[in-house]
Structure formats: C-alpha cells, structure tokens
Amino acid sequence: MSRFIISGGGTGGHIFPAISIANALKRLLPEADILFVGATGRMEMERVPAAGYSIEGLPISGLDRKNLFKNIKVLVNLFRSFIMARRIIHQFKPDVVVGVGGYASAPTLLAANILGIPTVIQEQNSYAGVTNKFLAKKASCICVAYEGMERFFPKDKIVLTGNPVRQELLFIEPKKKEAYEFFGFQPNKKTLLILGGSLGARTINESVISHLEELAQSDIQIIWQTGKYYLNEALKAAEKFLSPTFIITDFISRMDFAYAVADLVVSRAGASSISELSLLSKAAILVPSPNVAEDHQTKNALALVKKEAAIMIKDAEAKNTLIPKALEIINDENQLKKLSQNIKQFAHKDADELIAKEIISLIKT
C-alpha cells in the first residue's frame, strides 16, 4: 500500500488544493493511505477530517512582526514541531511527503528531507517565498502554477501543473438555473460577488460599508461574503439597505452556485482564488492583501493585469475606489467580456491529477 503525507494549511487557499490533491491520489490509487499534517488550532484541523482524512497537528505559528519578544515562543514551537514531524514520519513511513504551503509545511518537509524521503512542493504563487526556495534544494519535484518560476527553483525540478481547485466548481454552467433559484435572483440582472475570504478581508469589507448606498441604488444583485470576523459589523452597517437581492453572509455554503450567478467577482489575490476565477472565466477585480509574505498577492495579481485578464486595486486605495470601479465595470458589457476571455489563459483544469501523477512517479525512488 502506498502512503503519503500532505502538509500545510492555515487558510482555505491552502486547504482546498491539498484536499483536491488527496482526492486525486485516491482516484488513481484507491488503496492509498493519506495522512495530513497541519497546524494546531488552524482551519485545517476541522476541514480535513470533514473531507474524510486523518490529520496530525503541530504547535507551529507565524512570526509576530509587531512583538518580537513573542517570537521566542514561536521559535521554541518551531523546534518542537520539527521533532514531532520527524516522529510522525517515522511512525507513518510515507513514500512521499507533499508540502502545499502554510506553517506546518516547513518542518514536515524539512524532516522528510533529512530522513531521505522524496518531497514535492506545490508552489501556488507567482513569487516563491523564502521557505519554499530553501526547501526546493532537496525537493524531488516542484509543481508550479505560473511560467518563469526558474527564477526561484532549479529548472529541472519544475513541472507546470496549475493550482488544484474544488471539484464541485468545475461544472457550474448547467447549475445556473438552480443557482438563481437558490439565491432568489433574476437571470436578467447583473450579479456582483464580493469575497472577503473564509476569515474576512478588512479592507474589502470597509470598502463595501463606505459605499452601501450606491450599491443599494445600483439595480444589481449582490452577494457579500464578509468572513466570520466581520459579519455582525456588516449586518449592522447595512441594516437599512438589505433586500432580497442584497445578501450578506459570513460563509457561502454553495460556492458553485455563487460563481454560477456572478458576472463580476471582487476578491483578494490568493493563488487558489485566482485559479478558480481563471478556470471559471470570471471577470474579476483583485485587491491584493498587504499582510502576506513577500507581498506575493500583488505579484499574483500583476501577472493577470499584464495580460488584461483582471483589474487590480491596491489595498490602500480600495476604500475610495473599489466599489465605484466595480459598479463601472459590471455595467460595461465589453469590459466584462474582455476580462472573462483573457483570464481563461491562466486556467489549468486537471491540476490535481497532474500533481498526483508527479507524486506517484516518485514512489519507486
């Protein structure tokens, strides 16, 4: 029986691709035994078991850039996580270890490298972080989503696969009628989908709150996903503007339906979000988060902007310009069509299976 460890997480942008890879491995090798390694207290500790897989947690977290004194504990936990990851690998005996990004990925891949087990890095972004560049030296294979990644990694190890997306999103066109009924929306009206992510994006939410009146008067349909930390604030601010065609929610249970009705999507520029938008040919406005390592979301967005495949608005400018720009574009049929057509070139439909095949090819080594 083949055995695999998949490590990483922290946000849906890392977790959903990781689960997609696991599902692809199971399709190709039904008897495969797969164990996830995540960070204790993070989202993966709930989402992975819900998807039917076992997970072990490491006591790891990111560096505290505001309070440097707290980083003593972070470094202690990093060392503890490495020891625990090494023990997990000893006990589970995987054939291959896969890192998808996120806190837990680093100590797990480092332990696997030291123990001589083949490792695969799934680099989602157009700009590689310091950790992945370091781990790449011993990696057997690096699966990437953007061209030109030999700037960061050894060229002979790179495979262009794209980023995996949630399987339920792949076939949304036949679901359109059901999706409009699900939200109570009308097919003859434009729909704006605003995504704050699973935890919430403060700038995007504040931008919406600043322009609630214009949105309410715009004669478009709106789905505003705030993330769990901002729901109450959003509901309070929008109380007098709410209507059957202005939906506010912290979590969208049917993202396939939300994408099916969306004419324009406002989103952060995480790699997973961009992969979904590309695959579904959705016109998009991207607001890169400034709170990520090496500002990689801006670099992700710029890769699309260069090909006229998306509009980018800087985080610092979003409060004033995001919603006016969204209202301008959603009422411009030519602009919507151009963005929708151009973003297709970034789509990789079978990324999960391509990555799974690369992982399986390493078993014999």
VMD Tcl script that draws the C-alpha trace (Angstrom):
set ca {
  {0.00 0.00 0.00}
  {1.31 3.46 -0.93}
  {1.44 6.03 1.84}
  {1.50 9.82 1.51}
  {1.76 12.77 3.89}
  {0.30 16.11 2.77}
  {1.33 19.03 4.94}
  {0.24 22.66 5.18}
  {-2.89 24.75 5.55}
  {-3.80 27.82 7.57}
  {-6.34 29.19 5.09}
  {-8.85 27.79 2.63}
  {-6.41 28.77 -0.13}
  {-4.01 26.07 1.07}
  {-6.53 23.55 2.44}
  {-8.84 23.15 -0.58}
  {-5.97 22.43 -3.01}
  {-4.47 19.97 -0.51}
  {-7.75 18.07 -0.27}
  {-8.07 18.12 -4.07}
  {-4.62 16.52 -4.37}
  {-5.56 13.88 -1.80}
  {-8.78 13.11 -3.69}
  {-6.83 12.77 -6.95}
  {-4.37 10.38 -5.31}
  {-7.32 8.31 -4.10}
  {-8.82 8.22 -7.60}
  {-5.54 6.98 -9.08}
  {-4.59 4.72 -6.14}
  {-7.79 3.74 -4.27}
  {-5.82 1.80 -1.64}
  {-3.52 4.75 -0.83}
  {-3.17 5.74 2.83}
  {-3.04 9.54 3.24}
  {-2.21 11.48 6.40}
  {-2.38 15.27 6.69}
  {-0.09 17.31 8.97}
  {-1.37 20.77 9.87}
  {-1.01 23.49 12.49}
  {-2.88 23.03 15.78}
  {-5.79 25.44 16.11}
  {-5.91 26.32 12.43}
  {-8.73 25.73 9.96}
  {-7.29 22.50 8.55}
  {-7.88 20.70 11.86}
  {-11.63 20.90 11.12}
  {-11.82 20.94 7.32}
  {-9.54 17.95 6.66}
  {-11.45 15.47 8.91}
  {-14.69 16.79 7.38}
  {-13.30 15.73 3.99}
  {-12.65 12.23 5.34}
  {-8.90 12.31 6.06}
  {-6.85 11.94 9.25}
  {-4.71 14.84 10.41}
  {-1.96 15.42 12.98}
  {-1.39 18.90 14.42}
  {1.90 20.70 15.07}
  {2.21 23.58 17.60}
  {3.51 25.99 14.98}
  {2.59 29.59 14.15}
  {3.97 32.50 12.17}
  {6.43 35.11 13.36}
  {5.00 38.07 15.29}
  {6.29 41.13 13.45}
  {4.81 43.57 15.99}
  {6.03 41.96 19.21}
  {9.47 40.46 18.63}
  {9.66 39.14 22.21}
  {6.83 36.72 21.46}
  {8.98 35.12 18.75}
  {10.99 33.26 21.40}
  {7.95 31.04 21.91}
  {7.43 30.82 18.13}
  {11.00 29.54 17.67}
  {10.62 27.03 20.52}
  {7.42 25.74 18.92}
  {9.14 25.55 15.53}
  {11.78 23.24 17.02}
  {9.07 21.19 18.79}
  {7.15 20.96 15.50}
  {10.22 19.66 13.68}
  {10.74 16.94 16.33}
  {7.05 15.99 16.18}
  {7.05 15.96 12.36}
  {10.09 13.69 12.37}
  {8.32 11.31 14.78}
  {5.13 11.32 12.66}
  {7.15 10.46 9.55}
  {8.99 7.66 11.40}
  {5.70 6.13 12.52}
  {3.67 6.60 9.33}
  {6.51 5.72 6.92}
  {5.29 7.68 3.86}
  {6.57 7.01 0.36}
  {6.33 10.72 -0.50}
  {5.74 13.91 1.53}
  {3.91 16.84 -0.12}
  {4.02 20.46 1.05}
  {1.20 22.80 -0.01}
  {2.27 25.91 1.91}
  {1.25 27.17 5.33}
  {3.00 26.96 8.68}
  {3.12 23.16 9.09}
  {4.62 22.58 5.67}
  {8.17 23.75 6.54}
  {9.06 21.47 9.50}
  {7.37 18.49 7.85}
  {9.23 18.81 4.55}
  {12.50 19.57 6.34}
  {12.13 16.39 8.44}
  {11.33 14.36 5.31}
  {14.37 15.77 3.50}
  {16.67 14.85 6.39}
  {15.18 11.34 6.51}
  {15.75 10.89 2.77}
  {12.08 10.67 1.79}
  {11.10 12.19 -1.61}
  {9.32 15.52 -1.25}
  {7.05 17.52 -3.55}
  {6.48 21.25 -3.20}
  {3.23 22.67 -4.55}
  {4.05 26.36 -5.09}
  {0.78 28.19 -5.67}
  {2.05 31.72 -6.16}
  {3.86 33.55 -8.94}
  {6.52 34.61 -6.43}
  {8.16 31.94 -4.29}
  {8.67 32.57 -0.58}
  {11.94 32.16 1.33}
  {10.88 28.85 2.91}
  {10.00 27.13 -0.35}
  {13.19 28.38 -2.01}
  {15.14 26.79 0.84}
  {13.17 23.51 0.79}
  {13.42 23.30 -3.01}
  {17.12 22.46 -2.79}
  {16.26 18.95 -1.56}
  {12.83 18.56 -3.19}
  {12.32 15.90 -5.86}
  {9.68 17.88 -7.74}
  {8.19 21.39 -7.63}
  {4.68 21.81 -9.06}
  {4.00 25.41 -10.09}
  {1.07 27.43 -11.44}
  {2.94 30.19 -13.28}
  {5.56 30.28 -16.01}
  {9.01 31.72 -15.31}
  {9.45 30.04 -11.91}
  {13.03 29.03 -12.75}
  {13.85 32.44 -11.20}
  {13.32 30.74 -7.85}
  {13.74 26.98 -8.35}
  {16.05 24.56 -10.19}
  {14.65 24.35 -13.72}
  {14.95 20.56 -13.97}
  {12.65 20.08 -10.94}
  {9.82 22.35 -12.13}
  {6.56 20.98 -13.54}
  {3.86 23.44 -14.69}
  {0.63 21.93 -13.34}
  {-1.52 24.85 -12.23}
  {-3.28 25.02 -8.87}
  {-5.95 22.47 -7.94}
  {-9.46 23.78 -7.31}
  {-12.51 22.39 -5.56}
  {-14.05 19.74 -7.79}
  {-17.61 20.97 -7.26}
  {-16.67 24.22 -9.02}
  {-15.69 22.60 -12.31}
  {-19.13 22.28 -13.89}
  {-21.18 25.35 -12.97}
  {-22.82 26.16 -16.31}
  {-25.59 23.51 -16.02}
  {-26.30 24.73 -12.48}
  {-27.19 28.31 -13.44}
  {-30.98 27.93 -13.28}
  {-30.79 26.16 -9.91}
  {-28.26 28.74 -8.65}
  {-30.51 31.72 -9.44}
  {-33.38 29.97 -7.64}
  {-31.11 29.18 -4.66}
  {-30.35 32.89 -4.11}
  {-33.76 34.14 -5.27}
  {-32.09 36.19 -8.01}
  {-33.18 37.09 -11.55}
  {-31.12 35.90 -14.55}
  {-31.73 39.16 -16.44}
  {-29.95 41.28 -13.80}
  {-26.21 41.58 -13.23}
  {-24.77 39.98 -10.06}
  {-21.74 41.21 -8.10}
  {-19.98 38.64 -5.90}
  {-17.79 40.16 -3.16}
  {-15.48 37.67 -1.42}
  {-13.84 38.52 1.88}
  {-12.33 35.05 2.29}
  {-13.03 32.47 4.99}
  {-11.79 34.73 7.80}
  {-12.60 38.08 6.20}
  {-10.70 40.86 4.45}
  {-10.97 44.08 6.43}
  {-10.25 46.42 3.51}
  {-12.77 44.81 1.17}
  {-15.45 44.88 3.87}
  {-14.72 48.51 4.79}
  {-14.85 49.43 1.10}
  {-18.34 47.95 0.82}
  {-19.54 49.65 4.02}
  {-18.31 53.01 2.66}
  {-20.47 52.66 -0.47}
  {-23.57 50.81 0.72}
  {-25.95 53.45 -0.60}
  {-24.52 53.34 -4.14}
  {-24.70 49.54 -4.12}
  {-28.28 49.52 -2.87}
  {-29.34 52.00 -5.59}
  {-27.44 50.30 -8.42}
  {-30.14 47.86 -9.57}
  {-27.72 44.94 -9.44}
  {-27.83 41.79 -7.33}
  {-25.17 41.44 -4.63}
  {-23.71 38.56 -2.64}
  {-21.33 39.89 0.00}
  {-19.34 37.26 1.87}
  {-17.76 39.01 4.85}
  {-15.83 36.22 6.57}
  {-16.69 35.16 10.10}
  {-14.96 38.05 11.93}
  {-16.86 40.82 10.14}
  {-20.43 39.54 9.77}
  {-22.01 41.41 12.70}
  {-20.34 44.70 11.76}
  {-21.51 44.31 8.15}
  {-25.10 43.42 9.08}
  {-25.34 46.40 11.42}
  {-23.95 48.83 8.82}
  {-26.17 47.51 6.02}
  {-29.36 47.03 8.03}
  {-31.42 49.64 6.15}
  {-30.08 48.60 2.74}
  {-30.80 44.86 2.95}
  {-33.20 43.39 0.40}
  {-33.85 40.02 -1.28}
  {-31.23 40.99 -3.88}
  {-28.59 42.13 -1.36}
  {-27.33 39.08 0.53}
  {-24.79 39.30 3.35}
  {-23.25 36.13 4.76}
  {-20.08 35.07 6.58}
  {-19.73 31.83 4.63}
  {-21.11 30.69 1.27}
  {-22.08 27.03 1.51}
  {-22.59 26.71 -2.26}
  {-19.67 28.47 -3.89}
  {-20.52 26.68 -7.13}
  {-23.88 28.47 -7.15}
  {-22.30 31.82 -6.20}
  {-19.82 31.60 -9.08}
  {-22.57 30.42 -11.44}
  {-24.60 33.64 -10.99}
  {-21.64 36.08 -10.71}
  {-20.97 38.48 -13.57}
  {-18.13 40.19 -11.68}
  {-16.13 38.99 -8.67}
  {-14.26 41.13 -6.13}
  {-11.61 39.11 -4.32}
  {-8.21 39.03 -2.69}
  {-5.45 37.78 -4.99}
  {-4.63 34.49 -3.31}
  {-3.38 31.79 -5.67}
  {-6.33 29.50 -5.04}
  {-8.88 32.25 -5.71}
  {-7.14 33.21 -8.96}
  {-7.10 29.56 -10.08}
  {-10.85 29.29 -9.51}
  {-11.59 32.57 -11.29}
  {-9.42 31.51 -14.25}
  {-10.99 28.09 -14.60}
  {-14.49 29.59 -14.48}
  {-13.64 32.56 -16.77}
  {-14.91 35.11 -14.28}
  {-14.30 38.83 -14.72}
  {-12.56 39.95 -11.56}
  {-11.27 42.89 -9.54}
  {-8.38 41.81 -7.33}
  {-7.40 43.59 -4.11}
  {-4.08 42.04 -3.01}
  {-3.63 41.62 0.72}
  {-0.62 43.56 2.03}
  {-0.33 41.19 5.01}
  {1.33 38.26 3.25}
  {4.94 37.16 2.91}
  {6.93 38.87 0.14}
  {3.75 40.68 -0.99}
  {3.06 37.66 -3.20}
  {-0.62 38.53 -3.78}
  {0.35 41.73 -5.60}
  {2.69 39.71 -7.80}
  {-0.10 37.17 -8.46}
  {-2.45 39.97 -9.49}
  {0.11 41.72 -11.69}
  {0.66 38.51 -13.66}
  {-3.02 38.79 -14.72}
  {-3.04 42.56 -15.14}
  {-0.18 42.31 -17.67}
  {-2.41 40.12 -19.86}
  {-5.50 42.34 -19.31}
  {-7.06 39.37 -17.51}
  {-8.09 41.21 -14.31}
  {-8.30 44.65 -12.72}
  {-6.10 45.31 -9.68}
  {-6.82 47.88 -6.99}
  {-4.25 48.49 -4.27}
  {-5.36 47.81 -0.71}
  {-4.59 51.39 0.36}
  {-6.81 52.81 -2.39}
  {-9.69 50.34 -2.16}
  {-11.87 52.17 0.34}
  {-12.41 55.05 -2.08}
  {-12.18 53.35 -5.46}
  {-13.12 49.66 -5.24}
  {-16.91 49.82 -5.30}
  {-17.17 52.72 -7.82}
  {-14.86 50.72 -10.12}
  {-16.92 47.55 -9.61}
  {-20.14 49.40 -10.50}
  {-18.46 50.88 -13.57}
  {-17.23 47.50 -14.85}
  {-20.37 45.49 -14.12}
  {-22.33 47.89 -16.32}
  {-19.79 47.69 -19.16}
  {-20.58 44.58 -21.21}
  {-17.45 44.89 -23.38}
  {-15.14 45.12 -20.36}
  {-16.80 42.13 -18.68}
  {-16.42 40.07 -21.84}
  {-12.75 41.02 -22.32}
  {-11.79 40.17 -18.74}
  {-13.71 36.90 -18.89}
  {-12.00 35.83 -22.12}
  {-8.48 36.86 -21.10}
  {-8.44 35.16 -17.69}
  {-9.07 31.78 -19.37}
  {-5.40 31.55 -20.39}
  {-4.44 31.05 -16.73}
  {-6.74 28.02 -16.30}
  {-5.39 24.52 -15.61}
  {-8.32 22.13 -15.47}
  {-6.61 18.90 -14.37}
  {-4.04 20.34 -11.96}
  {-4.95 17.97 -9.11}
  {-4.44 14.88 -11.27}
  {-1.21 16.20 -12.83}
  {0.22 16.80 -9.36}
  {-0.97 13.38 -8.14}
  {0.80 11.68 -11.07}
  {4.04 13.51 -10.27}
  {3.74 12.36 -6.63}
  {3.06 8.75 -7.62}
  {6.01 8.73 -10.02}
  {8.31 9.25 -7.02}
  {7.19 6.16 -5.11}
  {9.81 3.88 -6.64}
  {12.61 6.32 -5.87}
}
mol new
graphics top color blue
foreach p $ca { graphics top sphere $p radius 0.5 }
foreach p [lrange $ca 0 end-1] q [lrange $ca 1 end] { graphics top cylinder $p $q radius 0.2 }
display resetview
